[in-house]
């Protein structure tokens, strides 16, 4: 019997899976607040003026630029990165952030395979929020962008590894929902980002709020997620995998009974489509 068959017996999408699903939505909402944060934190106002009325704001002879204080205060205005080639700092910030996301996507997934999905998700959530919070106190663009890179690096782990974990905790017929709904939660995060940016009107305050939010999200994820029994079984932890499967069934109001688990051997894996085929469960 394949492990997907046992999920049908435990309940494909019961209360246990709803908790894990809620955890993935929390991570996706945080991802939405962070992924496009630079739209506000790096914004450049279009109605700047020079303190000397004889010159335009971006004239090299302008002694000082006056920014409209009724607008959002960004790092671009705080560090005077609003004219000429300096305007590229804003777009470069997002590029470096996305570079962190890309590199993290390659590296963090492997950590999830080696050390488990659960500890990697918690670590990524905590450190992504922490580096986001620290970036709010940066005094130069260089320091700020370094922390944005690290924020993106760990954010990729939240998005990718939580998707894998929740997919491994539900039955086969429910994985389509698991795969599509976090995108909606991501959009909710963007809406929250827009509202908070309007409310605060300051990039440091906004960034600190979402950094604190990211760190605090670690607590509900710890309560809502459970390690994947498929991962335990694939790593030879048969008893732990059996224990989690029985917990899933019990939480969902089912009695799994006695089961015997068996990790697929090389030969068995080859007969089922390669060495990475799913573990077997023997009744």
Residue pairs with C-beta under 8 A, 6 or more apart in sequence:
1 280
1 281
1 282
1 283
2 278
2 280
2 281
3 229
3 230
3 233
3 278
3 279
3 280
3 281
4 171
4 172
4 278
5 281
6 245
6 256
6 259
6 281
7 170
7 171
7 172
7 248
8 171
8 172
9 249
9 254
9 256
10 16
10 245
10 248
10 249
10 252
10 254
10 256
11 17
11 171
11 248
11 249
11 252
11 253
11 254
12 170
12 171
12 172
12 173
12 174
13 21
13 170
13 171
13 174
13 177
14 248
14 251
14 252
14 253
14 254
15 251
15 252
15 253
16 169
16 226
16 247
16 248
16 251
16 252
17 166
17 169
17 170
17 174
17 248
17 252
19 223
19 224
19 225
20 165
20 166
20 169
20 170
20 224
20 225
20 226
21 166
21 170
21 178
21 181
22 220
22 224
23 162
23 166
23 220
23 221
23 224
23 225
24 162
24 163
24 165
24 166
24 178
24 182
24 185
25 181
25 182
25 185
26 185
26 217
26 220
26 221
26 224
27 121
27 125
27 158
27 159
27 162
27 182
27 217
27 221
28 159
28 162
28 182
28 183
28 185
28 186
28 189
29 185
29 186
29 188
29 189
29 192
30 125
30 128
30 129
30 158
30 189
30 210
30 213
30 214
30 217
31 155
31 158
31 159
31 186
31 189
32 185
32 186
32 187
32 188
32 189
32 190
32 191
32 192
32 193
33 189
33 190
33 192
33 193
33 196
33 210
33 213
34 128
34 132
34 151
34 152
34 155
34 189
34 210
34 214
35 101
35 155
35 186
35 189
35 190
36 190
36 193
37 193
37 206
37 207
37 210
38 90
38 93
38 94
38 97
38 148
40 72
40 74
40 193
40 194
40 197
40 203
40 206
41 74
41 75
41 93
41 203
41 206
41 207
42 74
42 75
42 76
42 89
42 90
42 91
42 93
42 94
42 203
43 72
43 74
43 76
43 90
44 74
44 76
44 77
44 81
44 82
44 87
44 90
45 67
45 68
45 71
45 77
45 82
47 68
47 71
48 57
48 58
48 65
48 66
48 67
48 68
48 82
49 57
49 65
49 66
50 56
50 57
50 59
50 62
50 63
50 64
50 65
50 66
51 62
51 63
51 64
51 65
51 66
52 61
52 62
52 63
52 64
55 61
55 62
56 62
57 65
57 66
57 82
57 83
58 65
58 82
58 83
58 84
65 80
65 82
65 83
67 73
67 77
67 82
71 201
72 197
72 201
72 202
72 203
73 201
73 202
73 203
74 90
74 203
75 81
75 93
75 141
75 144
75 203
76 82
76 87
76 89
76 90
78 203
79 89
79 140
79 141
80 86
81 87
81 89
81 90
81 141
89 141
92 145
93 141
93 144
93 145
93 148
96 145
96 148
96 149
96 152
97 145
97 148
97 149
97 151
97 152
98 152
99 149
99 152
100 148
100 149
100 150
100 151
100 152
100 153
100 155
100 156
101 152
101 153
101 155
101 156
102 156
103 153
103 156
104 152
104 153
104 154
104 155
104 156
104 157
105 156
105 160
107 153
108 120
108 124
108 153
108 154
108 156
108 157
108 160
108 161
109 157
109 160
109 161
109 164
111 120
111 157
112 120
112 121
112 157
112 160
112 161
112 164
112 165
113 231
116 227
116 228
116 231
117 161
117 162
117 164
117 165
117 168
117 225
117 227
117 228
117 231
118 165
118 225
118 226
118 227
118 228
120 157
120 161
121 157
121 158
121 161
121 162
121 165
121 221
121 225
122 218
122 221
122 222
122 225
123 154
123 157
124 154
124 155
124 156
124 157
124 158
124 161
125 154
125 158
125 214
125 217
125 218
125 221
126 214
126 215
126 218
127 150
127 154
128 151
128 153
128 154
128 155
128 157
128 158
128 214
129 210
129 211
129 212
129 213
129 214
129 215
129 216
129 217
129 218
130 211
130 214
130 215
131 147
131 148
131 150
131 151
131 154
131 211
132 147
132 151
132 207
132 210
132 211
132 214
133 207
133 208
133 211
133 212
133 214
133 215
134 147
134 211
135 144
135 147
135 148
135 151
135 207
135 211
136 203
136 204
136 205
136 207
136 208
136 211
137 204
137 208
138 144
138 147
159 182
162 182
162 225
163 178
163 179
163 182
164 228
165 225
165 227
165 228
166 178
167 175
167 178
167 179
168 228
168 229
168 230
168 231
169 226
169 228
169 229
169 248
170 178
193 210
196 206
196 209
196 210
197 206
200 206
200 209
226 244
226 247
226 248
227 240
227 244
228 244
229 240
229 241
229 242
229 244
229 245
229 248
230 241
230 278
230 279
232 238
232 240
232 241
232 244
233 241
233 261
233 263
233 279
234 263
234 279
236 263
238 261
238 262
238 263
241 261
242 259
242 261
245 256
245 259
246 256
249 255
249 256
250 256
259 281
259 282
259 283
260 281
260 282
260 283
261 279
261 280
261 281
261 282
262 279
262 280
262 281
262 282
263 279
263 280
264 272
264 277
264 278
264 279
264 280
266 275
268 277
268 280
269 275
269 276
269 277
270 277
272 278
